[in-house]
Amino acid sequence: MTFKARTIIGLVGLSVVDIVIPIPIVGLIMIFVVLQKPPWFLKVVRELYEV
C-alpha cells in the first residue's frame, strides 16, 4: 500500500470518528499542527506532494 493511500485511509478514518464523536478531533489535530509545527507533518506533506 502506498503512502498516499495510507494517508487517505487515515484521514477517512479520522473523519468517521469526527462524525461519531461530537468532539472535533480533526480540528484539534489541525490546531496542534499549526501551533506546534511538528516535524512529522512536514515529512507527510513532502511525501504526499513528491513528484
C-alpha positions as CSV (number, residue, x, y, z in Angstrom):
1,M,0.0,0.0,0.0
2,T,1.4,3.4,-0.9
3,F,2.0,6.2,1.5
4,K,-0.7,8.3,-0.3
5,A,-3.3,5.5,0.1
6,R,-2.4,5.0,3.8
7,T,-2.7,8.8,4.4
8,I,-6.1,8.9,2.7
9,I,-7.4,5.9,4.7
10,G,-6.2,7.6,7.9
11,L,-8.0,10.8,7.0
12,V,-11.2,9.0,6.2
13,G,-10.9,7.2,9.5
14,L,-10.4,10.4,11.4
15,S,-13.4,11.9,9.5
16,V,-15.6,9.0,10.6
17,V,-14.5,9.3,14.2
18,D,-15.2,13.1,13.9
19,I,-18.8,12.4,12.8
20,V,-19.5,9.8,15.5
21,I,-17.9,11.6,18.4
22,P,-19.1,15.2,19.0
23,I,-15.5,16.4,19.7
24,P,-13.9,17.7,16.5
25,I,-10.8,15.5,16.5
26,V,-9.6,16.6,13.1
27,G,-9.9,20.3,14.1
28,L,-7.9,19.6,17.3
29,I,-5.2,17.9,15.3
30,M,-5.0,20.8,12.8
31,I,-4.8,23.3,15.7
32,F,-1.9,21.3,17.1
33,V,-0.2,21.2,13.7
34,V,-0.5,24.9,13.2
35,L,0.7,25.8,16.7
36,Q,3.4,23.2,17.3
37,K,4.7,22.6,13.7
38,P,5.7,19.0,14.4
39,P,8.5,17.6,12.1
40,W,6.3,14.5,11.2
41,F,3.8,16.8,9.5
42,L,6.3,18.4,7.2
43,K,7.5,14.8,6.3
44,V,3.9,13.8,5.5
45,V,3.4,16.8,3.3
46,R,6.7,16.3,1.4
47,E,5.9,12.7,0.8
48,L,2.4,13.4,-0.4
49,Y,3.4,16.1,-2.9
50,E,6.7,14.5,-4.0
51,V,6.9,14.5,-7.8
